[in-house]
Amino acid sequence: MPKGPKGEKRPADVIGAAVMVMKIATDEIQDVKRDPGKEYARKGGLKGGKARAKVLDPERRQQIARNAAKVRWKGGS
């Protein structure tokens, strides 16, 4: 069974998806909600990189980028 963008299981065909929506609407099954703690951590993670880049000086950012490029292009051998 395919997974949606949030990891939930979804039917692969259109009819199965329609049946699932109908069951959610009639309360036969519960729509899966995200854990509030995970949602809070996700919001912090989304803005964390931008906030960190704003605090770092340009030389340090370049050094981090160089190190990342070296590791990325190091190769498997």
PDB file with one MODEL, atoms N, CA, C and O in Angstrom:
MODEL        1
ATOM      1  N   MET A   1       0.850  -1.172   0.000  1.00  0.00           N
ATOM      2  CA  MET A   1       0.000   0.000   0.000  1.00  0.00           C
ATOM      3  C   MET A   1       0.896   1.236   0.000  1.00  0.00           C
ATOM      4  O   MET A   1       1.814   1.316   0.817  1.00  0.00           O
ATOM      5  N   PRO A   2       0.659   2.210  -0.896  1.00  0.00           N
ATOM      6  CA  PRO A   2       1.497   3.396  -0.952  1.00  0.00           C
ATOM      7  C   PRO A   2       1.338   4.256   0.291  1.00  0.00           C
ATOM      8  O   PRO A   2       0.347   4.158   1.014  1.00  0.00           O
ATOM      9  N   LYS A   3       2.327   5.092   0.519  1.00  0.00           N
ATOM     10  CA  LYS A   3       2.279   5.990   1.672  1.00  0.00           C
ATOM     11  C   LYS A   3       2.151   7.418   1.188  1.00  0.00           C
ATOM     12  O   LYS A   3       2.696   7.782   0.146  1.00  0.00           O
ATOM     13  N   GLY A   4       1.437   8.220   1.940  1.00  0.00           N
ATOM     14  CA  GLY A   4       1.258   9.626   1.627  1.00  0.00           C
ATOM     15  C   GLY A   4       2.490  10.418   2.038  1.00  0.00           C
ATOM     16  O   GLY A   4       3.455   9.845   2.544  1.00  0.00           O
ATOM     17  N   PRO A   5       2.467  11.730   1.825  1.00  0.00           N
ATOM     18  CA  PRO A   5       3.623  12.558   2.151  1.00  0.00           C
ATOM     19  C   PRO A   5       3.957  12.589   3.635  1.00  0.00           C
ATOM     20  O   PRO A   5       5.087  12.900   4.010  1.00  0.00           O
ATOM     21  N   LYS A   6       2.997  12.272   4.472  1.00  0.00           N
ATOM     22  CA  LYS A   6       3.228  12.269   5.917  1.00  0.00           C
ATOM     23  C   LYS A   6       3.422  10.861   6.451  1.00  0.00           C
ATOM     24  O   LYS A   6       3.429  10.658   7.665  1.00  0.00           O
ATOM     25  N   GLY A   7       3.580   9.876   5.556  1.00  0.00           N
ATOM     26  CA  GLY A   7       3.850   8.511   5.964  1.00  0.00           C
ATOM     27  C   GLY A   7       2.618   7.671   6.208  1.00  0.00           C
ATOM     28  O   GLY A   7       2.746   6.498   6.559  1.00  0.00           O
ATOM     29  N   GLU A   8       1.427   8.223   6.037  1.00  0.00           N
ATOM     30  CA  GLU A   8       0.226   7.450   6.297  1.00  0.00           C
ATOM     31  C   GLU A   8      -0.062   6.516   5.122  1.00  0.00           C
ATOM     32  O   GLU A   8       0.302   6.802   3.981  1.00  0.00           O
ATOM     33  N   LYS A   9      -0.711   5.411   5.415  1.00  0.00           N
ATOM     34  CA  LYS A   9      -1.045   4.443   4.372  1.00  0.00           C
ATOM     35  C   LYS A   9      -2.253   4.955   3.597  1.00  0.00           C
ATOM     36  O   LYS A   9      -3.233   5.424   4.175  1.00  0.00           O
ATOM     37  N   ARG A  10      -2.156   4.852   2.275  1.00  0.00           N
ATOM     38  CA  ARG A  10      -3.252   5.285   1.413  1.00  0.00           C
ATOM     39  C   ARG A  10      -3.533   4.234   0.356  1.00  0.00           C
ATOM     40  O   ARG A  10      -2.625   3.522  -0.072  1.00  0.00           O
ATOM     41  N   PRO A  11      -4.800   4.131  -0.071  1.00  0.00           N
ATOM     42  CA  PRO A  11      -5.122   3.194  -1.147  1.00  0.00           C
ATOM     43  C   PRO A  11      -4.464   3.621  -2.459  1.00  0.00           C
ATOM     44  O   PRO A  11      -4.284   4.812  -2.711  1.00  0.00           O
ATOM     45  N   ALA A  12      -4.111   2.651  -3.284  1.00  0.00           N
ATOM     46  CA  ALA A  12      -3.424   2.937  -4.534  1.00  0.00           C
ATOM     47  C   ALA A  12      -4.384   3.343  -5.644  1.00  0.00           C
ATOM     48  O   ALA A  12      -3.984   4.043  -6.574  1.00  0.00           O
ATOM     49  N   ASP A  13      -5.645   2.917  -5.566  1.00  0.00           N
ATOM     50  CA  ASP A  13      -6.580   3.211  -6.653  1.00  0.00           C
ATOM     51  C   ASP A  13      -7.576   4.294  -6.255  1.00  0.00           C
ATOM     52  O   ASP A  13      -7.726   4.610  -5.075  1.00  0.00           O
ATOM     53  N   VAL A  14      -8.252   4.857  -7.249  1.00  0.00           N
ATOM     54  CA  VAL A  14      -9.187   5.961  -7.030  1.00  0.00           C
ATOM     55  C   VAL A  14     -10.392   5.511  -6.212  1.00  0.00           C
ATOM     56  O   VAL A  14     -10.845   6.236  -5.327  1.00  0.00           O
ATOM     57  N   ILE A  15     -10.907   4.338  -6.497  1.00  0.00           N
ATOM     58  CA  ILE A  15     -12.088   3.850  -5.780  1.00  0.00           C
ATOM     59  C   ILE A  15     -11.741   3.602  -4.315  1.00  0.00           C
ATOM     60  O   ILE A  15     -12.518   3.939  -3.421  1.00  0.00           O
ATOM     61  N   GLY A  16     -10.578   3.014  -4.077  1.00  0.00           N
ATOM     62  CA  GLY A  16     -10.153   2.785  -2.697  1.00  0.00           C
ATOM     63  C   GLY A  16      -9.986   4.080  -1.930  1.00  0.00           C
ATOM     64  O   GLY A  16     -10.330   4.156  -0.750  1.00  0.00           O
ATOM     65  N   ALA A  17      -9.460   5.101  -2.593  1.00  0.00           N
ATOM     66  CA  ALA A  17      -9.303   6.411  -1.948  1.00  0.00           C
ATOM     67  C   ALA A  17     -10.663   7.021  -1.637  1.00  0.00           C
ATOM     68  O   ALA A  17     -10.854   7.617  -0.577  1.00  0.00           O
ATOM     69  N   ALA A  18     -11.611   6.874  -2.564  1.00  0.00           N
ATOM     70  CA  ALA A  18     -12.951   7.406  -2.338  1.00  0.00           C
ATOM     71  C   ALA A  18     -13.629   6.706  -1.168  1.00  0.00           C
ATOM     72  O   ALA A  18     -14.301   7.346  -0.359  1.00  0.00           O
ATOM     73  N   VAL A  19     -13.452   5.400  -1.079  1.00  0.00           N
ATOM     74  CA  VAL A  19     -14.031   4.637   0.042  1.00  0.00           C
ATOM     75  C   VAL A  19     -13.401   5.090   1.359  1.00  0.00           C
ATOM     76  O   VAL A  19     -14.095   5.220   2.368  1.00  0.00           O
ATOM     77  N   MET A  20     -12.107   5.328   1.352  1.00  0.00           N
ATOM     78  CA  MET A  20     -11.429   5.780   2.572  1.00  0.00           C
ATOM     79  C   MET A  20     -11.954   7.150   3.008  1.00  0.00           C
ATOM     80  O   MET A  20     -12.173   7.372   4.199  1.00  0.00           O
ATOM     81  N   VAL A  21     -12.158   8.071   2.063  1.00  0.00           N
ATOM     82  CA  VAL A  21     -12.699   9.391   2.389  1.00  0.00           C
ATOM     83  C   VAL A  21     -14.108   9.257   2.952  1.00  0.00           C
ATOM     84  O   VAL A  21     -14.463   9.945   3.909  1.00  0.00           O
ATOM     85  N   MET A  22     -14.909   8.378   2.363  1.00  0.00           N
ATOM     86  CA  MET A  22     -16.271   8.153   2.847  1.00  0.00           C
ATOM     87  C   MET A  22     -16.250   7.606   4.272  1.00  0.00           C
ATOM     88  O   MET A  22     -17.050   8.030   5.106  1.00  0.00           O
ATOM     89  N   LYS A  23     -15.347   6.672   4.559  1.00  0.00           N
ATOM     90  CA  LYS A  23     -15.263   6.099   5.906  1.00  0.00           C
ATOM     91  C   LYS A  23     -14.817   7.142   6.928  1.00  0.00           C
ATOM     92  O   LYS A  23     -15.290   7.138   8.064  1.00  0.00           O
ATOM     93  N   ILE A  24     -13.910   8.036   6.530  1.00  0.00           N
ATOM     94  CA  ILE A  24     -13.491   9.115   7.435  1.00  0.00           C
ATOM     95  C   ILE A  24     -14.668  10.052   7.687  1.00  0.00           C
ATOM     96  O   ILE A  24     -14.884  10.480   8.820  1.00  0.00           O
ATOM     97  N   ALA A  25     -15.437  10.377   6.633  1.00  0.00           N
ATOM     98  CA  ALA A  25     -16.568  11.296   6.764  1.00  0.00           C
ATOM     99  C   ALA A  25     -17.668  10.719   7.645  1.00  0.00           C
ATOM    100  O   ALA A  25     -18.341  11.465   8.356  1.00  0.00           O
ATOM    101  N   THR A  26     -17.859   9.408   7.609  1.00  0.00           N
ATOM    102  CA  THR A  26     -18.908   8.779   8.416  1.00  0.00           C
ATOM    103  C   THR A  26     -18.385   8.247   9.749  1.00  0.00           C
ATOM    104  O   THR A  26     -19.105   7.542  10.456  1.00  0.00           O
ATOM    105  N   ASP A  27     -17.161   8.571  10.094  1.00  0.00           N
ATOM    106  CA  ASP A  27     -16.533   8.175  11.365  1.00  0.00           C
ATOM    107  C   ASP A  27     -16.386   6.670  11.533  1.00  0.00           C
ATOM    108  O   ASP A  27     -16.350   6.178  12.661  1.00  0.00           O
ATOM    109  N   GLU A  28     -16.300   5.933  10.437  1.00  0.00           N
ATOM    110  CA  GLU A  28     -16.010   4.502  10.535  1.00  0.00           C
ATOM    111  C   GLU A  28     -14.538   4.290  10.890  1.00  0.00           C
ATOM    112  O   GLU A  28     -14.198   3.350  11.609  1.00  0.00           O
ATOM    113  N   ILE A  29     -13.677   5.158  10.389  1.00  0.00           N
ATOM    114  CA  ILE A  29     -12.261   5.133  10.765  1.00  0.00           C
ATOM    115  C   ILE A  29     -11.860   6.556  11.139  1.00  0.00           C
ATOM    116  O   ILE A  29     -12.493   7.524  10.717  1.00  0.00           O
ATOM    117  N   GLN A  30     -10.814   6.666  11.925  1.00  0.00           N
ATOM    118  CA  GLN A  30     -10.347   7.972  12.372  1.00  0.00           C
ATOM    119  C   GLN A  30      -9.250   8.478  11.442  1.00  0.00           C
ATOM    120  O   GLN A  30      -8.371   7.722  11.029  1.00  0.00           O
ATOM    121  N   ASP A  31      -9.316   9.759  11.122  1.00  0.00           N
ATOM    122  CA  ASP A  31      -8.257  10.383  10.349  1.00  0.00           C
ATOM    123  C   ASP A  31      -7.048  10.536  11.278  1.00  0.00           C
ATOM    124  O   ASP A  31      -7.183  11.021  12.401  1.00  0.00           O
ATOM    125  N   VAL A  32      -5.880  10.126  10.809  1.00  0.00           N
ATOM    126  CA  VAL A  32      -4.682  10.136  11.647  1.00  0.00           C
ATOM    127  C   VAL A  32      -4.173  11.562  11.797  1.00  0.00           C
ATOM    128  O   VAL A  32      -3.917  12.249  10.809  1.00  0.00           O
ATOM    129  N   LYS A  33      -4.029  11.994  13.034  1.00  0.00           N
ATOM    130  CA  LYS A  33      -3.500  13.330  13.329  1.00  0.00           C
ATOM    131  C   LYS A  33      -2.044  13.201  13.741  1.00  0.00           C
ATOM    132  O   LYS A  33      -1.636  12.175  14.284  1.00  0.00           O
ATOM    133  N   ARG A  34      -1.273  14.226  13.486  1.00  0.00           N
ATOM    134  CA  ARG A  34       0.128  14.224  13.895  1.00  0.00           C
ATOM    135  C   ARG A  34       0.248  14.476  15.396  1.00  0.00           C
ATOM    136  O   ARG A  34      -0.590  15.141  16.005  1.00  0.00           O
ATOM    137  N   ASP A  35       1.304  13.929  15.965  1.00  0.00           N
ATOM    138  CA  ASP A  35       1.609  14.158  17.368  1.00  0.00           C
ATOM    139  C   ASP A  35       2.009  15.619  17.545  1.00  0.00           C
ATOM    140  O   ASP A  35       2.871  16.096  16.806  1.00  0.00           O
ATOM    141  N   PRO A  36       1.421  16.352  18.493  1.00  0.00           N
ATOM    142  CA  PRO A  36       1.754  17.774  18.659  1.00  0.00           C
ATOM    143  C   PRO A  36       3.235  18.014  18.969  1.00  0.00           C
ATOM    144  O   PRO A  36       3.798  19.026  18.553  1.00  0.00           O
ATOM    145  N   GLY A  37       3.855  17.103  19.685  1.00  0.00           N
ATOM    146  CA  GLY A  37       5.273  17.267  19.991  1.00  0.00           C
ATOM    147  C   GLY A  37       6.136  17.167  18.747  1.00  0.00           C
ATOM    148  O   GLY A  37       7.090  17.928  18.584  1.00  0.00           O
ATOM    149  N   LYS A  38       5.805  16.234  17.874  1.00  0.00           N
ATOM    150  CA  LYS A  38       6.555  16.093  16.628  1.00  0.00           C
ATOM    151  C   LYS A  38       6.318  17.297  15.719  1.00  0.00           C
ATOM    152  O   LYS A  38       7.236  17.753  15.037  1.00  0.00           O
ATOM    153  N   GLU A  39       5.095  17.808  15.708  1.00  0.00           N
ATOM    154  CA  GLU A  39       4.786  18.970  14.878  1.00  0.00           C
ATOM    155  C   GLU A  39       5.568  20.194  15.363  1.00  0.00           C
ATOM    156  O   GLU A  39       6.074  20.973  14.556  1.00  0.00           O
ATOM    157  N   TYR A  40       5.662  20.355  16.673  1.00  0.00           N
ATOM    158  CA  TYR A  40       6.422  21.470  17.245  1.00  0.00           C
ATOM    159  C   TYR A  40       7.898  21.368  16.866  1.00  0.00           C
ATOM    160  O   TYR A  40       8.517  22.366  16.496  1.00  0.00           O
ATOM    161  N   ALA A  41       8.456  20.174  16.958  1.00  0.00           N
ATOM    162  CA  ALA A  41       9.865  19.977  16.608  1.00  0.00           C
ATOM    163  C   ALA A  41      10.094  20.203  15.119  1.00  0.00           C
ATOM    164  O   ALA A  41      11.134  20.733  14.728  1.00  0.00           O
ATOM    165  N   ARG A  42       9.144  19.811  14.289  1.00  0.00           N
ATOM    166  CA  ARG A  42       9.265  20.002  12.846  1.00  0.00           C
ATOM    167  C   ARG A  42       9.300  21.486  12.501  1.00  0.00           C
ATOM    168  O   ARG A  42      10.088  21.907  11.654  1.00  0.00           O
ATOM    169  N   LYS A  43       8.449  22.283  13.153  1.00  0.00           N
ATOM    170  CA  LYS A  43       8.437  23.723  12.889  1.00  0.00           C
ATOM    171  C   LYS A  43       9.773  24.347  13.252  1.00  0.00           C
ATOM    172  O   LYS A  43      10.273  25.215  12.536  1.00  0.00           O
ATOM    173  N   GLY A  44      10.351  23.908  14.358  1.00  0.00           N
ATOM    174  CA  GLY A  44      11.665  24.418  14.741  1.00  0.00           C
ATOM    175  C   GLY A  44      12.735  24.014  13.746  1.00  0.00           C
ATOM    176  O   GLY A  44      13.636  24.797  13.445  1.00  0.00           O
ATOM    177  N   GLY A  45      12.639  22.788  13.232  1.00  0.00           N
ATOM    178  CA  GLY A  45      13.614  22.319  12.252  1.00  0.00           C
ATOM    179  C   GLY A  45      13.515  23.050  10.933  1.00  0.00           C
ATOM    180  O   GLY A  45      14.524  23.246  10.256  1.00  0.00           O
ATOM    181  N   LEU A  46      12.312  23.458  10.556  1.00  0.00           N
ATOM    182  CA  LEU A  46      12.132  24.149   9.285  1.00  0.00           C
ATOM    183  C   LEU A  46      12.780  25.526   9.296  1.00  0.00           C
ATOM    184  O   LEU A  46      13.312  25.966   8.277  1.00  0.00           O
ATOM    185  N   LYS A  47      12.743  26.212  10.437  1.00  0.00           N
ATOM    186  CA  LYS A  47      13.334  27.541  10.471  1.00  0.00           C
ATOM    187  C   LYS A  47      14.742  27.542  11.059  1.00  0.00           C
ATOM    188  O   LYS A  47      15.395  28.585  11.092  1.00  0.00           O
ATOM    189  N   GLY A  48      15.217  26.389  11.520  1.00  0.00           N
ATOM    190  CA  GLY A  48      16.515  26.326  12.178  1.00  0.00           C
ATOM    191  C   GLY A  48      17.680  26.642  11.277  1.00  0.00           C
ATOM    192  O   GLY A  48      18.590  27.361  11.690  1.00  0.00           O
ATOM    193  N   GLY A  49      17.687  26.127  10.051  1.00  0.00           N
ATOM    194  CA  GLY A  49      18.799  26.364   9.134  1.00  0.00           C
ATOM    195  C   GLY A  49      18.926  27.821   8.747  1.00  0.00           C
ATOM    196  O   GLY A  49      20.036  28.349   8.681  1.00  0.00           O
ATOM    197  N   LYS A  50      17.813  28.475   8.491  1.00  0.00           N
ATOM    198  CA  LYS A  50      17.832  29.887   8.111  1.00  0.00           C
ATOM    199  C   LYS A  50      18.306  30.740   9.283  1.00  0.00           C
ATOM    200  O   LYS A  50      19.090  31.672   9.104  1.00  0.00           O
ATOM    201  N   ALA A  51      17.826  30.417  10.483  1.00  0.00           N
ATOM    202  CA  ALA A  51      18.230  31.193  11.651  1.00  0.00           C
ATOM    203  C   ALA A  51      19.724  31.002  11.931  1.00  0.00           C
ATOM    204  O   ALA A  51      20.413  31.953  12.302  1.00  0.00           O
ATOM    205  N   ARG A  52      20.221  29.780  11.754  1.00  0.00           N
ATOM    206  CA  ARG A  52      21.639  29.524  11.985  1.00  0.00           C
ATOM    207  C   ARG A  52      22.496  30.256  10.955  1.00  0.00           C
ATOM    208  O   ARG A  52      23.539  30.813  11.300  1.00  0.00           O
ATOM    209  N   ALA A  53      22.065  30.260   9.698  1.00  0.00           N
ATOM    210  CA  ALA A  53      22.816  30.946   8.646  1.00  0.00           C
ATOM    211  C   ALA A  53      22.858  32.446   8.895  1.00  0.00           C
ATOM    212  O   ALA A  53      23.845  33.105   8.569  1.00  0.00           O
ATOM    213  N   LYS A  54      21.806  32.977   9.461  1.00  0.00           N
ATOM    214  CA  LYS A  54      21.764  34.415   9.744  1.00  0.00           C
ATOM    215  C   LYS A  54      22.763  34.788  10.842  1.00  0.00           C
ATOM    216  O   LYS A  54      23.333  35.879  10.821  1.00  0.00           O
ATOM    217  N   VAL A  55      22.975  33.883  11.797  1.00  0.00           N
ATOM    218  CA  VAL A  55      23.863  34.157  12.923  1.00  0.00           C
ATOM    219  C   VAL A  55      25.333  33.987  12.546  1.00  0.00           C
ATOM    220  O   VAL A  55      26.190  34.712  13.051  1.00  0.00           O
ATOM    221  N   LEU A  56      25.631  33.020  11.652  1.00  0.00           N
ATOM    222  CA  LEU A  56      27.017  32.738  11.293  1.00  0.00           C
ATOM    223  C   LEU A  56      27.605  33.855  10.432  1.00  0.00           C
ATOM    224  O   LEU A  56      26.906  34.468   9.624  1.00  0.00           O
ATOM    225  N   ASP A  57      28.896  34.108  10.617  1.00  0.00           N
ATOM    226  CA  ASP A  57      29.559  35.076   9.747  1.00  0.00           C
ATOM    227  C   ASP A  57      29.912  34.402   8.419  1.00  0.00           C
ATOM    228  O   ASP A  57      29.995  33.175   8.363  1.00  0.00           O
ATOM    229  N   PRO A  58      30.122  35.176   7.347  1.00  0.00           N
ATOM    230  CA  PRO A  58      30.340  34.597   6.013  1.00  0.00           C
ATOM    231  C   PRO A  58      31.530  33.637   5.939  1.00  0.00           C
ATOM    232  O   PRO A  58      31.458  32.629   5.236  1.00  0.00           O
ATOM    233  N   GLU A  59      32.615  33.929   6.646  1.00  0.00           N
ATOM    234  CA  GLU A  59      33.784  33.042   6.593  1.00  0.00           C
ATOM    235  C   GLU A  59      33.461  31.665   7.155  1.00  0.00           C
ATOM    236  O   GLU A  59      33.845  30.644   6.585  1.00  0.00           O
ATOM    237  N   ARG A  60      32.750  31.649   8.277  1.00  0.00           N
ATOM    238  CA  ARG A  60      32.401  30.369   8.910  1.00  0.00           C
ATOM    239  C   ARG A  60      31.439  29.578   8.022  1.00  0.00           C
ATOM    240  O   ARG A  60      31.562  28.359   7.906  1.00  0.00           O
ATOM    241  N   ARG A  61      30.477  30.271   7.391  1.00  0.00           N
ATOM    242  CA  ARG A  61      29.550  29.602   6.473  1.00  0.00           C
ATOM    243  C   ARG A  61      30.296  28.978   5.302  1.00  0.00           C
ATOM    244  O   ARG A  61      29.983  27.862   4.887  1.00  0.00           O
ATOM    245  N   GLN A  62      31.287  29.698   4.766  1.00  0.00           N
ATOM    246  CA  GLN A  62      32.081  29.167   3.656  1.00  0.00           C
ATOM    247  C   GLN A  62      32.876  27.945   4.093  1.00  0.00           C
ATOM    248  O   GLN A  62      32.986  26.971   3.347  1.00  0.00           O
ATOM    249  N   GLN A  63      33.426  27.995   5.292  1.00  0.00           N
ATOM    250  CA  GLN A  63      34.196  26.867   5.810  1.00  0.00           C
ATOM    251  C   GLN A  63      33.298  25.628   5.954  1.00  0.00           C
ATOM    252  O   GLN A  63      33.696  24.524   5.582  1.00  0.00           O
ATOM    253  N   ILE A  64      32.108  25.814   6.483  1.00  0.00           N
ATOM    254  CA  ILE A  64      31.168  24.694   6.637  1.00  0.00           C
ATOM    255  C   ILE A  64      30.794  24.140   5.264  1.00  0.00           C
ATOM    256  O   ILE A  64      30.717  22.925   5.082  1.00  0.00           O
ATOM    257  N   ALA A  65      30.561  25.034   4.294  1.00  0.00           N
ATOM    258  CA  ALA A  65      30.187  24.595   2.943  1.00  0.00           C
ATOM    259  C   ALA A  65      31.337  23.836   2.280  1.00  0.00           C
ATOM    260  O   ALA A  65      31.107  22.830   1.609  1.00  0.00           O
ATOM    261  N   ARG A  66      32.575  24.309   2.463  1.00  0.00           N
ATOM    262  CA  ARG A  66      33.731  23.612   1.889  1.00  0.00           C
ATOM    263  C   ARG A  66      33.862  22.210   2.470  1.00  0.00           C
ATOM    264  O   ARG A  66      34.065  21.245   1.734  1.00  0.00           O
ATOM    265  N   ASN A  67      33.746  22.102   3.786  1.00  0.00           N
ATOM    266  CA  ASN A  67      33.835  20.788   4.434  1.00  0.00           C
ATOM    267  C   ASN A  67      32.730  19.852   3.946  1.00  0.00           C
ATOM    268  O   ASN A  67      32.970  18.666   3.720  1.00  0.00           O
ATOM    269  N   ALA A  68      31.523  20.388   3.785  1.00  0.00           N
ATOM    270  CA  ALA A  68      30.413  19.560   3.306  1.00  0.00           C
ATOM    271  C   ALA A  68      30.665  19.094   1.883  1.00  0.00           C
ATOM    272  O   ALA A  68      30.375  17.946   1.548  1.00  0.00           O
ATOM    273  N   ALA A  69      31.205  19.973   1.039  1.00  0.00           N
ATOM    274  CA  ALA A  69      31.490  19.596  -0.357  1.00  0.00           C
ATOM    275  C   ALA A  69      32.577  18.524  -0.412  1.00  0.00           C
ATOM    276  O   ALA A  69      32.494  17.593  -1.213  1.00  0.00           O
ATOM    277  N   LYS A  70      33.593  18.655   0.437  1.00  0.00           N
ATOM    278  CA  LYS A  70      34.659  17.637   0.459  1.00  0.00           C
ATOM    279  C   LYS A  70      34.079  16.272   0.818  1.00  0.00           C
ATOM    280  O   LYS A  70      34.386  15.273   0.169  1.00  0.00           O
ATOM    281  N   VAL A  71      33.252  16.233   1.836  1.00  0.00           N
ATOM    282  CA  VAL A  71      32.663  14.972   2.260  1.00  0.00           C
ATOM    283  C   VAL A  71      31.739  14.428   1.173  1.00  0.00           C
ATOM    284  O   VAL A  71      31.735  13.227   0.901  1.00  0.00           O
ATOM    285  N   ARG A  72      30.948  15.321   0.544  1.00  0.00           N
ATOM    286  CA  ARG A  72      29.997  14.888  -0.471  1.00  0.00           C
ATOM    287  C   ARG A  72      30.695  14.319  -1.687  1.00  0.00           C
ATOM    288  O   ARG A  72      30.236  13.324  -2.248  1.00  0.00           O
ATOM    289  N   TRP A  73      31.801  14.928  -2.111  1.00  0.00           N
ATOM    290  CA  TRP A  73      32.487  14.519  -3.333  1.00  0.00           C
ATOM    291  C   TRP A  73      33.675  13.609  -3.072  1.00  0.00           C
ATOM    292  O   TRP A  73      34.457  13.330  -3.982  1.00  0.00           O
ATOM    293  N   LYS A  74      33.817  13.146  -1.841  1.00  0.00           N
ATOM    294  CA  LYS A  74      34.949  12.297  -1.470  1.00  0.00           C
ATOM    295  C   LYS A  74      34.984  11.018  -2.301  1.00  0.00           C
ATOM    296  O   LYS A  74      36.062  10.589  -2.714  1.00  0.00           O
ATOM    297  N   GLY A  75      33.863  10.416  -2.549  1.00  0.00           N
ATOM    298  CA  GLY A  75      33.812   9.197  -3.345  1.00  0.00           C
ATOM    299  C   GLY A  75      33.768   7.964  -2.464  1.00  0.00           C
ATOM    300  O   GLY A  75      33.987   8.031  -1.254  1.00  0.00           O
ATOM    301  N   GLY A  76      33.482   6.842  -3.094  1.00  0.00           N
ATOM    302  CA  GLY A  76      33.316   5.609  -2.350  1.00  0.00           C
ATOM    303  C   GLY A  76      34.591   4.800  -2.201  1.00  0.00           C
ATOM    304  O   GLY A  76      34.577   3.782  -1.510  1.00  0.00           O
ATOM    305  N   SER A  77      35.700   5.208  -2.821  1.00  0.00           N
ATOM    306  CA  SER A  77      36.904   4.384  -2.750  1.00  0.00           C
ATOM    307  C   SER A  77      37.926   4.873  -1.781  1.00  0.00           C
ATOM    308  O   SER A  77      38.983   4.258  -1.636  1.00  0.00           O
TER     309      SER A  77
ENDMDL
END
